């Protein structure tokens, strides 16, 4: 069961829709390589995780989303007194362009936003469980050029609870202030 929370018409950049999942199911088993080593379901345990799918060569949506996550992290840190002790979160960026997004490239890319952000990558088979379960769309436009291409992809941010279950989905465009609230 899910609940879609629509807000009244908002100025540009505001959250238009937040979907909360009342009946939460665990994410499927997965294993990806990342900036902080191997990453699987166990690494989702014990903290809230904001998960975004994209690629490092993205000209607009990905850097905007990661900048928003940096802002969100600051806002949540400012409100730490209002947050129960021990409640932590992590930002997880999952690349849908494994041919170009190596762990080394992801490390530098994540550090440009926040060295604590986690970058992950894996081949299509490794990505499949998460992509299918979350309904993530991506399409690599590499038919004519295998080096310089774009990737069309979803722009939602997924919130995974400390038990590794999908708790909410923030549709694009997102707003850090409203997400923190």
N, C-alpha and C positions, 0 to 999 in steps of 0.2 A: 504494500500500500504506500502511496506517496501523496504528498500534499504540495500543490503548486501555489506559492505565495506571490501573487501579482500585486505590484504596487500601482498607484495611480500614475498617469503619464509623468515621466521624469525628464529633467533636462538631460542633454547629451552626457554620456559617461556614467549615468546612474544605473544601478542594478534594476533590470526590468523584471527578472524572474529568478526566484530561488526555489528550487525543488527540494523539499525535505523528504527523506524516506523514513516512514514510521516503522515499517518492518524491514529491518536491516539484515542483509545476508552477507556473509564473508565474501571477499573478492576471491576469484579462482586462484589456484596455485600458479605461481609464476616465478621466474628467476631471470634477472637481467644483470648486466655488468654496469658498473658506475664509477663515479668520481671518488667514492669512498669504499670501493670493493664490490663484491657480489651483493645483490639486493634481492630479497624475496619477501614473502608474506610476513615472516618473522620480524623484519625491519619496520613493519607498520605497527607492531604491537607497542602499547604503552604511551602513545602520543597521537595527537591529531595530525593528519597529513593533508596538505593541499597538493593535489596532483594535476599537472598540466601536460598535455601532449603537444609537441611541436618539433622544431628543428633549428639548429644554430644559424643557418643561412637565411632564416626568415627575415624579411625586411620590415615587418610591422607588428603583427599580432604577438609574436613570441617575446621580443624585447619589451613591448608594452606590458604584457602579462607579468613578466619577471620583475619589471620595475614596480608594478602594482604590488607584487608579493613582497618586495623590499619595503614598500610603504606600509603594507599590512603588518609585517613583522615589527616595524617601529611602533605602530599604533597599538598592537597587542602588548608590546613591552611596556609602553606608557601606562597601560591599564593593568599591569601585573598585579597591583594591589587588589583589584576586583576579581582576579582569577584565582580559583582554588590552588593551593600549593601543590606542586608536582605536575600541574597541567602544562604540558609542553606541546609544541608542534614543529613540523618540518615541512619544507617545500621540496617537492619531487618533480623534476622536469624529465619527462620520458620522450626521447627522440624517436621520431617515426622515419628517420633518415639514417639508418645504421651504416650505409656505405660511406658517408662523409663524416658522421658524428662519432668519432672514436672517443674512448674514455679520456685520452689526453686533450683533445679538442674541447670536450665537454667540461673538463676541469678548468681550463682557461675561461671558457664562456660563463660558467657558473660564478667563478671568482669575480668577474666583471660586475656582477649584481650583488652577490653575497657569498663568501667562501663556504658558508654553512649550507648553502643550497645543494641539493643532490641532483646530479645529472645521470640519467640511465640510458642505456642503449642495448639493443639486441636484434637479432635477425627477425624476419617476419614470423617465423614459427614461435620464437620466444615472446614476441609482442602479442601474438594472436589471443591468448587467454584474456588479457586485460582489455584489449581493443574490442573484442567481441562482447565481453560481459558489460562493459561500460557504454557500448554503442559509439565508440570513437570512430570518426571518419578521417581517412587520409588517402591521398592519391598523389604519387610521385609523377611529375611531368618530365620524365627522363627518357622518353622514347627516341628523341633525336640528339640529345646531348647528355652524356652520362656524368659530366662534371659541373656544368652550370645549368641548374634547373630549379624550379620551385616545387613546393609540395603544398597542395591544398589540404587543409586539416581543420578539424573542429576547434573551437575556441573556448569551450567550457572549462571551468575549473572544478574539479571534483574534491569533495571533502570526505576523507576517510576517518572513521572514529578510531579510538585507541584499541579496539578489538579487531581492527582490520576489515570493517564493514563500511560500505558506502552510506554516508549519512546525509549528504546534500550535494546538489549540483548548482553551481553559479553560472547562469547563462551570460553570454557576452551581450553588451558591455558590462564589465564589472566595475565596482567602486570600492576602494580599500576601506573607507570610513564606514560604509554600510556593511561590508563583509565583517569588519571587526565587531560591529554591534551585533 
